[in-house]
Amino acid sequence: MFSLKSALVLLVLWLLISGIAAYFQNGRRIANSVWGGPHINIDVGADSATVEYDCASGVINGPLRMDGDGHFAWRGVHRMERGGPVRADEKPAEHPATYIGVIKGNTMELTLKVAGSDAETFTLEKGKPGELFKCK
């Protein structure tokens, strides 16, 4: 028959296996870091990421996770900006956005999808600041 010791061992094993399964189901979290490339910069924080483009910006809701193969699909918002003077109280319109891609080593391929616009793909490198040419 089962003893108290056997029951405790089974309970510990069950908790350990449940924790490991939950970790792999949720995927690996992207560490706080900067990713950059031509026309884009992403600053990954603990709970979200900020995205800056030449003439736009965005926020990715997080924490950011990827699967075991490095694939991800994140949701957030995208804001178009424009050159010229901007009123102090003017806020750009926010549009729902999907950020889809893959991370392999220190390289990220990211495709931005915003409703009503063509998808744009960027290549970013971890630890490298973005090369931005801001609207004037």
Secondary structure, DSSP 8 states (H G I E B T S, - for coil): ---HHHHHHHHHHHHHHHHHHHHHHH-EE--SEEEEEBTEEEEE-SSEEEEEESSEEEEEESS-EE-TTSEEEEEEEEEE--SS---TT----EEEEEEEEEEETTEEEEEEEETTS--EEEEEEET---B-----
